[in-house]
């Protein structure tokens, strides 16, 4: 039995707030697109929501990185979701294209999340999603080759030099891609976009060829120039080559993300996880912070109920269950010091590194950065082009593509 509109209106008029507030009744099911193999993390929350509000929620698993593309077709056709999961760097594009709606949770409720996670779901001062999980890269190390996690790049370079004499590798990383290299670039003074006085991103100020960025890429070039990295970890097959060397126990440490934890465990590697090492200038790597969030489709006929749903399932008690079942780290202040997360080495390392990380820009113009930046990094770190020239060429291409593809925005 669904809640009737009169009951909902009466409760609302009585000023029932917080978790007791009842949204207007929905004519039909609330459809939620959850990420692949993640729906088990919200099963209990969904059941509790259905029982509390006498509504039906249908969960459909869809790869989260592809949901925005699917929404473009399914939304106008009337078969799209009410709630979907998006990586935060797609939020700006989704807003500009009119695909997701602003949400307005109470200030007290939002205060329960970490600020960077909320900022990542914000576009031009408005909130378009509730953060579900945070993700950033960390260092995974083989405890049989490195009993203690190196805390600095100086230690890693020395270990790499020693292990090369034993036909093994020390640190391996995809430094020819901006996603992995950015932590070094940002810590040495480079940046993707500058900031306007009001804190919003200035997409006309691309800082990937300033002196800090040049110094950073020149530093990373050392791993290639000195033979500390094998030639095969450049380009599209690089990530697979890194994984193979690590699982074959021929590499002591890799820079990767939580997606690698289970495969490395399955491969039988005795590994540990630690925050990223500090740079020679003493700075922590400021890796990209990724945030998955629940957003509401503009095509939804039940937006009020949908917002109530995503607020409900992100309560600490349900976010904790989600973490236990999926391993996704919730950006909730109430859970940061929970023993369940605090005492887990992998989660603790991600949480610590997330504190140094920088939210990946969510503006649509970010889509113009990836290809030119990656191309420049590959040319620069491998010595195929002088670093300064490669980076300046990338910035020129980025600015040109932004002007061509985003001039009307």
C-alpha positions as CSV (number, residue, x, y, z in Angstrom):
1,X,0.0,0.0,0.0
2,X,1.4,3.4,-1.0
3,X,1.1,6.5,1.2
4,X,-1.9,8.5,0.1
5,X,-1.5,12.2,-0.8
6,X,-3.7,13.4,2.0
7,X,-1.6,11.6,4.7
8,X,1.6,13.0,3.2
9,X,0.2,16.5,3.1
10,X,-1.1,16.3,6.7
11,X,2.3,15.1,8.0
12,X,4.1,17.8,6.0
13,X,1.8,20.5,7.3
14,X,2.5,19.4,10.9
15,X,6.1,20.2,10.3
16,X,7.5,16.7,10.5
17,X,11.2,17.1,9.7
18,X,14.3,15.0,9.2
19,X,13.9,11.3,8.7
20,X,10.2,11.5,9.6
21,X,9.3,13.8,6.8
22,X,7.2,12.1,4.2
23,X,7.4,13.0,0.5
24,X,4.4,13.2,-1.7
25,X,3.3,9.8,-2.9
26,X,4.7,8.4,-6.1
27,X,2.5,7.0,-8.7
28,X,4.5,3.8,-9.4
29,X,8.0,2.6,-8.4
30,X,11.0,4.6,-7.5
31,X,13.7,3.4,-10.0
32,X,17.3,3.5,-8.8
33,X,20.3,2.8,-11.0
34,X,23.1,1.4,-8.8
35,X,26.6,0.6,-9.8
36,X,27.5,-3.0,-10.9
37,X,27.9,-5.4,-8.0
38,X,27.1,-2.7,-5.5
39,X,23.3,-3.1,-5.0
40,X,23.9,-5.5,-2.1
41,X,25.4,-2.6,-0.2
42,X,22.0,-0.8,-0.1
43,X,19.6,-3.7,0.2
44,X,19.0,-3.2,3.9
45,X,18.5,0.6,3.5
46,X,16.1,0.0,0.6
47,X,14.0,-2.4,2.7
48,X,13.9,0.0,5.6
49,X,12.9,2.8,3.3
50,X,10.1,0.8,1.7
51,X,8.8,-0.3,5.1
52,X,8.9,3.1,6.6
53,X,7.2,4.9,3.7
54,X,5.2,2.2,2.1
55,X,6.7,2.7,-1.3
56,X,8.3,0.4,-3.8
57,X,11.9,0.8,-4.8
58,X,13.4,-1.0,-7.8
59,X,17.1,-1.4,-8.1
60,X,18.8,-1.9,-11.5
61,X,22.6,-2.3,-11.7
62,X,24.3,-0.3,-14.4
63,X,28.0,0.6,-14.8
64,X,28.2,4.0,-13.0
65,X,30.6,5.5,-15.5
66,X,28.1,4.8,-18.3
67,X,24.9,5.9,-16.6
68,X,25.0,9.4,-17.9
69,X,25.1,8.2,-21.5
70,X,22.2,5.8,-20.9
71,X,20.2,8.6,-19.2
72,X,20.4,10.7,-22.4
73,X,18.4,8.1,-24.2
74,X,16.3,6.6,-21.4
75,X,15.3,9.8,-19.7
76,X,13.4,11.4,-22.6
77,X,11.9,8.0,-23.5
78,X,10.3,7.8,-20.0
79,X,12.2,4.7,-19.0
80,X,15.1,6.3,-17.1
81,X,15.8,6.2,-13.4
82,X,14.7,8.6,-10.6
83,X,18.1,8.1,-8.9
84,X,21.4,7.4,-10.5
85,X,25.1,7.1,-9.5
86,X,27.6,9.4,-11.2
87,X,31.4,10.0,-10.9
88,X,31.6,13.6,-9.8
89,X,33.6,14.7,-12.8
90,X,30.5,14.1,-14.9
91,X,28.3,16.4,-12.7
92,X,29.1,19.6,-14.6
93,X,28.4,18.1,-18.0
94,X,25.1,16.5,-16.7
95,X,24.0,19.9,-15.3
96,X,24.8,21.8,-18.5
97,X,22.9,19.2,-20.6
98,X,19.9,19.4,-18.3
99,X,20.1,15.8,-17.1
100,X,20.2,16.1,-13.3
101,X,18.3,18.2,-10.8
102,X,19.5,20.4,-8.0
103,X,18.9,19.0,-4.5
104,X,18.4,20.9,-1.3
105,X,19.1,18.9,1.9
106,X,19.2,20.8,5.2
107,X,22.4,22.4,6.3
108,X,22.6,20.1,9.4
109,X,22.3,17.0,7.2
110,X,25.0,18.2,4.8
111,X,27.4,19.1,7.7
112,X,27.7,15.3,8.3
113,X,29.7,14.9,5.1
114,X,33.3,15.9,4.5
115,X,33.6,19.3,2.8
116,X,35.7,18.1,-0.3
117,X,33.1,15.4,-1.0
118,X,30.2,17.9,-0.9
119,X,32.2,20.4,-3.0
120,X,32.7,17.7,-5.6
121,X,29.0,17.4,-6.0
122,X,28.5,21.2,-6.4
123,X,28.4,23.0,-9.7
124,X,28.3,26.8,-9.8
125,X,27.2,27.1,-6.2
126,X,24.4,24.5,-6.4
127,X,24.3,20.9,-5.1
128,X,23.5,18.2,-7.6
129,X,24.2,15.0,-5.6
130,X,24.9,13.4,-2.3
131,X,28.4,11.9,-2.0
132,X,28.3,8.1,-1.7
133,X,32.0,7.2,-1.7
134,X,35.4,8.7,-2.1
135,X,38.3,7.2,-4.0
136,X,41.9,8.2,-4.7
137,X,45.1,6.5,-5.6
138,X,47.5,5.1,-2.9
139,X,50.7,3.0,-2.7
140,X,50.4,-0.7,-2.7
141,X,53.7,-2.5,-1.7
142,X,54.9,-6.1,-1.5
143,X,55.8,-6.7,2.1
144,X,58.2,-9.5,1.1
145,X,60.3,-7.0,-1.0
146,X,59.6,-3.9,1.2
147,X,58.9,-4.9,4.8
148,X,58.0,-1.3,5.7
149,X,56.1,1.2,3.5
150,X,58.5,3.9,2.1
151,X,57.3,7.3,3.2
152,X,59.2,9.4,0.7
153,X,60.2,9.3,-3.0
154,X,63.8,9.4,-1.9
155,X,63.4,6.0,-0.2
156,X,61.5,4.6,-3.2
157,X,64.2,5.8,-5.7
158,X,66.9,4.1,-3.6
159,X,64.8,0.9,-3.4
160,X,64.3,1.0,-7.1
161,X,68.0,1.4,-7.8
162,X,68.8,-1.5,-5.5
163,X,66.2,-3.8,-7.0
164,X,67.2,-3.1,-10.5
165,X,70.4,-4.9,-9.7
166,X,68.3,-7.9,-8.8
167,X,66.3,-7.8,-12.1
168,X,63.3,-6.4,-10.2
169,X,61.6,-3.0,-10.0
170,X,61.0,-0.7,-7.1
171,X,58.1,1.7,-7.7
172,X,55.9,1.4,-10.8
173,X,53.3,3.9,-11.8
174,X,51.5,5.3,-14.9
175,X,53.2,8.7,-14.7
176,X,52.5,9.1,-18.4
177,X,48.9,9.8,-17.6
178,X,47.6,12.9,-15.9
179,X,45.3,10.9,-13.5
180,X,48.4,9.3,-11.9
181,X,50.9,12.2,-12.4
182,X,48.7,15.0,-11.1
183,X,49.5,14.3,-7.5
184,X,53.1,15.3,-8.2
185,X,52.2,18.1,-10.5
186,X,49.8,19.7,-8.0
187,X,52.3,19.3,-5.1
188,X,54.9,21.2,-7.1
189,X,52.8,24.1,-8.1
190,X,50.9,23.0,-11.3
191,X,47.1,22.9,-11.6
192,X,44.4,22.1,-14.1
193,X,42.3,25.2,-13.8
194,X,42.8,28.3,-11.7
195,X,40.2,29.8,-9.4
196,X,38.0,32.9,-9.7
197,X,37.7,35.2,-6.7
198,X,34.4,33.5,-5.7
199,X,36.1,30.1,-5.6
200,X,34.7,28.7,-8.9
201,X,37.1,27.3,-11.5
202,X,38.6,29.6,-14.1
203,X,38.7,27.4,-17.2
204,X,40.6,30.1,-19.1
205,X,43.5,29.6,-16.7
206,X,45.1,26.3,-17.4
207,X,48.2,25.7,-15.2
208,X,49.7,22.6,-16.7
209,X,52.6,24.3,-18.3
210,X,53.7,26.6,-15.5
211,X,57.1,26.2,-13.8
212,X,55.7,23.9,-11.2
213,X,54.2,21.6,-13.8
214,X,57.5,21.6,-15.8
215,X,59.5,20.8,-12.6
216,X,57.1,18.0,-11.7
217,X,57.3,16.3,-15.1
218,X,61.0,16.7,-15.2
219,X,61.2,14.9,-11.9
220,X,59.0,12.1,-13.1
221,X,61.1,11.8,-16.2
222,X,63.9,10.5,-14.0
223,X,62.2,7.1,-13.5
224,X,62.2,6.6,-17.3
225,X,65.6,8.1,-18.1
226,X,67.4,6.0,-15.4
227,X,65.7,2.8,-16.4
228,X,63.8,2.5,-13.1
229,X,60.6,1.9,-15.1
230,X,60.4,-0.8,-17.9
231,X,59.6,0.5,-21.4
232,X,56.4,-1.5,-21.5
233,X,54.4,0.6,-19.0
234,X,53.8,3.5,-21.4
235,X,50.6,3.9,-23.3
236,X,47.3,2.0,-23.3
237,X,48.9,-1.4,-22.2
238,X,50.8,0.2,-19.3
239,X,48.4,-0.5,-16.5
240,X,48.2,-4.2,-17.4
241,X,52.0,-4.4,-17.5
242,X,52.2,-2.9,-14.1
243,X,49.6,-5.3,-12.6
244,X,51.4,-8.2,-14.2
245,X,54.8,-7.3,-12.8
246,X,53.3,-6.7,-9.3
247,X,51.3,-9.9,-9.2
248,X,54.4,-11.8,-10.5
249,X,56.2,-10.3,-7.5
250,X,58.8,-8.5,-9.7
251,X,57.8,-5.1,-8.5
252,X,58.0,-3.8,-4.9
253,X,55.4,-1.0,-5.1
254,X,52.8,0.4,-7.4
255,X,50.6,3.5,-7.4
256,X,47.1,2.4,-8.0
257,X,43.5,2.6,-6.6
258,X,41.2,0.5,-4.5
259,X,40.1,-1.4,-7.6
260,X,43.4,-3.3,-7.4
261,X,43.1,-4.6,-3.9
262,X,41.0,-7.7,-4.6
263,X,42.9,-8.8,-7.7
264,X,46.2,-8.5,-5.9
265,X,44.8,-10.5,-3.0
266,X,43.5,-13.2,-5.4
267,X,47.0,-13.3,-6.9
268,X,48.5,-14.2,-3.5
269,X,50.6,-11.1,-3.1
270,X,51.6,-10.4,0.5
271,X,50.8,-6.7,0.2
272,X,50.3,-3.6,2.3
273,X,48.6,-0.3,1.5
274,X,49.9,3.2,2.5
275,X,49.3,6.8,1.6
276,X,51.3,8.2,-1.3
277,X,55.0,9.1,-0.5
278,X,56.1,12.6,0.1
279,X,58.1,14.5,-2.6
280,X,61.6,15.9,-2.3
281,X,60.1,19.3,-1.5
282,X,58.4,17.7,1.5
283,X,54.9,18.0,0.1
284,X,52.4,15.2,0.0
285,X,51.2,14.1,-3.4
286,X,47.9,15.8,-4.1
287,X,46.2,13.1,-6.0
288,X,42.9,13.5,-7.7
289,X,39.9,12.8,-5.4
290,X,37.1,11.0,-7.0
291,X,33.6,11.0,-5.5
292,X,30.7,8.8,-6.5
293,X,27.4,10.4,-5.7
294,X,23.7,9.8,-5.9
295,X,21.9,12.3,-8.2
296,X,18.3,12.8,-9.3
297,X,17.2,12.7,-12.9
298,X,15.5,15.8,-14.3
299,X,13.1,13.4,-16.0
300,X,12.0,11.9,-12.7
301,X,8.3,12.4,-11.8
302,X,9.1,11.8,-8.1
303,X,12.0,14.2,-7.3
304,X,10.9,14.9,-3.8
305,X,10.7,11.2,-2.9
306,X,14.0,10.6,-4.7
307,X,15.7,13.2,-2.6
308,X,14.2,11.7,0.5
309,X,15.5,8.3,-0.6
310,X,19.1,9.3,-1.1
311,X,19.1,11.2,2.2
312,X,17.8,8.1,3.9
313,X,20.2,5.6,2.5
314,X,23.2,7.8,3.3
315,X,22.5,7.9,7.0
316,X,25.6,6.6,8.9
317,X,24.1,3.3,9.9
318,X,23.3,2.4,6.3
319,X,26.5,3.9,4.9
320,X,28.4,1.7,7.4
321,X,26.6,-1.4,6.1
322,X,27.4,-0.3,2.5
323,X,31.1,-0.1,3.4
324,X,31.1,-3.6,4.9
325,X,29.5,-5.1,1.8
326,X,31.2,-3.1,-1.0
327,X,34.4,-1.7,0.5
328,X,33.4,1.8,-0.7
329,X,34.6,4.4,1.7
330,X,31.7,6.8,2.8
331,X,32.8,10.5,3.2
332,X,30.8,10.8,6.5
333,X,32.5,12.5,9.4
334,X,30.7,10.1,11.9
335,X,32.5,7.1,10.3
336,X,36.0,8.4,9.8
337,X,37.0,7.3,13.3
338,X,34.8,4.2,13.4
339,X,37.0,1.2,14.2
340,X,35.6,-0.6,11.1
341,X,37.3,1.9,8.9
342,X,40.1,3.2,11.1
343,X,41.5,-0.3,11.9
344,X,41.4,-1.4,8.2
345,X,44.8,-0.8,6.6
346,X,43.4,-0.3,3.1
347,X,40.6,2.0,4.1
348,X,42.8,4.0,6.4
349,X,45.3,4.6,3.7
350,X,42.7,5.8,1.2
351,X,41.1,8.0,3.9
352,X,44.4,9.5,4.8
353,X,45.4,10.2,1.2
354,X,41.9,11.6,0.5
355,X,42.8,14.3,3.0
356,X,45.6,15.4,0.8
357,X,43.8,15.0,-2.4
358,X,42.2,17.5,-4.8
359,X,38.7,17.0,-6.1
360,X,38.9,16.3,-9.8
361,X,37.4,19.3,-11.7
362,X,33.7,18.6,-12.4
363,X,33.3,21.3,-15.1
364,X,32.5,20.1,-18.6
365,X,35.7,21.7,-19.8
366,X,37.6,19.0,-18.0
367,X,36.8,16.6,-20.8
368,X,39.1,18.6,-23.0
369,X,42.1,18.0,-20.7
370,X,42.6,14.3,-20.7
371,X,43.9,13.5,-24.2
372,X,46.3,16.5,-24.7
373,X,47.6,16.2,-21.1
374,X,48.3,12.4,-21.5
375,X,49.9,12.9,-24.9
376,X,52.2,15.6,-23.5
377,X,53.2,13.5,-20.5
378,X,54.1,10.5,-22.7
379,X,56.3,12.7,-24.9
380,X,57.9,14.5,-21.9
381,X,58.6,11.6,-19.5
382,X,60.0,9.4,-22.3
383,X,62.2,12.1,-23.6
384,X,60.6,12.2,-27.1
385,X,60.0,15.9,-26.7
386,X,61.4,18.5,-24.4
387,X,59.2,18.8,-21.3
388,X,58.4,22.5,-21.5
389,X,57.5,22.3,-25.2
390,X,55.3,19.2,-24.7
391,X,53.4,20.8,-21.9
392,X,53.0,24.1,-23.6
393,X,51.6,22.3,-26.7
394,X,49.1,20.5,-24.4
395,X,47.8,23.7,-22.9
396,X,47.5,25.3,-26.3
397,X,45.4,22.3,-27.5
398,X,43.3,22.3,-24.3
399,X,42.5,26.0,-24.6
400,X,41.6,25.6,-28.3
401,X,39.3,22.7,-27.6
402,X,37.6,24.5,-24.8
403,X,37.0,27.5,-27.1
404,X,35.6,25.4,-29.8
405,X,33.5,23.0,-27.8
406,X,32.3,25.2,-24.9
407,X,32.0,28.7,-26.3
408,X,28.3,28.8,-25.8
409,X,28.3,27.7,-22.1
